[in-house]
Amino acid sequence: MKYIKNYKKYLLTKENIHKVPQTFGIYTFWNKKESPLYVGKSVNIKMRLQSYLNLHLGVKTKRMIELSEYFSYIKVNSELESLLLEARLVRLFNTPYNIELKDDKNPLYIKITKDEYPQLLTARGDVVNNENNLATFGPFTSSSNVKSILKTVRKVFPYAQHKPGTRPCLYSQLGLCFPCPSYVNNLNDYKEKQKLKSLYKNNIFYLKKVLNGNLKIVRNSLISKMKKASSIKDFEKAIFYRNKVNMLNYITQPVIPVEEFLKNPNLVSDLRQEELSDLKKILDNYTKIKSIKRIECFDVAHLAGSSPAASMVTFINGEADKSLYRHFKINQPKSRDDISSLRELAKRRRKHLIDWGKPDLIIVDGGKGQVSVFHQELKGLNIPIIGLAKRFETLIIPVFYLGKLKFNISNIKDGTSINLLQRMRNESHRFARRLHHKLIIRELIPKDIN
C-alpha cells in the first residue's frame, strides 16, 4: 500500500511509548502482519498512547489493542494539520477500527454542495460518490474536532450553510457568511451581484484547497493578490488580503502540505534539525558552540509590577520537553523592573546546574540589558547566552572584544531558525503567564473566606 513503507514501526510496549514526544501528532496501530488497524490524532501523542495501556478499556478498544503488535507516529505542527492528516490516512488505509470504535457506524465527512452558491456542510453516510457534491473530505473521527476546525477556518474564508433566501442570515452580521447568498441574490445591480458572487466562489475555492491540505498554495495566492492590489494602489483590497494571510498564518503556521507528511513521516524532526543547523550557523559567525541540543528560554510576566512570575522552558533537539519546564515566583522588591527580576532568575538557575542539567544555549526574551544581567550572573559557566528582541525579530549576541562585552545584532527574518526561536519565546510567554494568572487570582480571593 502506498506510503506504508515510509513508516517506522515500534513494538507496542511501555518502554517504546515512553520515548514518544509530547506534541501534536498522528498515531497508527498495526497488527502482526503490519496492516493498519486504527489511526488517531492528539495534541499530546505520548499521553494518548499511554492511555491505551489502561486496564479499564472498553471492549472494542481492548480488542483492538490485543490485535495490535506495533505502533507508529507522525509529529505535526498544529491541530489543523493533524485533523487533515488523520482524515487522509483513514481514507488511504481504510482502517477497520476507525469505524468499529464509533457508536455511530456512519463516518463523518465535510461536503461542499454543487449549488449556485456552494454550501459547506458536515454529513454522515456514503457521501463520497454523491453527484450533488462538488467535493467531499474525510472521513473524520470526531464531530467536535471537525466543527471546531470549520469554525476557525470560517473566520478566514466565510461560507454559507443555507440556500439563498429573502434576507441575509444571522451569520452574515458576524462576518461568517460573507458575502451572504441571500444578500447577493436579491441585488438589482448586475455588476455588483457578479462581483460578490465571484468573491463567494473564491472563498469556496480556497476552502477546498485548505481542506485538501494545500495550505501553502492558498497562502501564496493570497500574497500574490495582496501585492498586485498594492502595486495598483488599491490599498483597501491589499489590506483585505493581508488580513486573510495573517489569519491563515495564525491557524496554520508553519504551513506544510499534508502530502509532505505522507511522503516523510519524520518531516517535523527533519525540520527541527534544519532550524537548529540554521541557528548554529548564525551563532558560529560570532561564537563557537559545539552543540545546541538543549536550549533554555527565560521570560518574566507581571502586571504593573504585581504578581511577578517567570518561566524556564526547555527544548531538546528543537522539541519542547515539558518535564524540564520550571516556574519561578519572583521575590525581589523591584518586581516592576524586568532587569532585577531576571537577575534573581539567573541566580536561582545557577544553583541548579547539577540537578536540572546544564543547557547548551540560553535565550533571554529581551535586548542588551536583559542579556547583560544573565551574562553577569552566569559568568564562568561557559554557557552561551543570547537575547531575542521582539520588535525587529533580531538576535542579541554578546561577545568579548578587547576585554569588553560587546553586542552583535543579527536579523533572523530570512532563516528557518526564526520558527524555532519564536516557538520557544511563545512557549516561555505562555508558561510564565500561567503562573502569573494563578498568582493574580490568589491575591484577588480574600484569605479570610471559609
Secondary structure, DSSP 8 states (H G I E B T S, - for coil): -TTGGG---EE--HHHHHTS-SSSEEEEEE-TT--EEEEEEESSHHHHHHHTT-SS--HHHHHHHHH--EEEEEE-SSHHHHHHHHHHHHHHHT-THHHHT-SS-S-EEEEEE-SSS-BEEEEESS-TT-TTEEEEEEEES-HHHHHHHHHHHHTTS--BSS---SS--HHHHTTSSSS-HHHHHT---HHHHHHHHHHHHHHHHHHHHHHTT-HHHHHHHHHHHHHHHHHTT-HHHHHHHHHHHHHHHHHH-S---HHHHHH-TTHHHHHHHHHHHHHHHHHTTTS--S--SEEEEEEEEEETTEEEEEEEEEEETTEE-GGG-EEEE--SS-TT-HHHHHHHHHHHHHTTHHHH---SEEEEESSHHHHHHHHHHTTTS---EEEEETTTTEEEEEEEETTEEEEEEEE-TTSTHHHHHHHHHHHHHHHHHHHHHHHHHHHHS-TT--
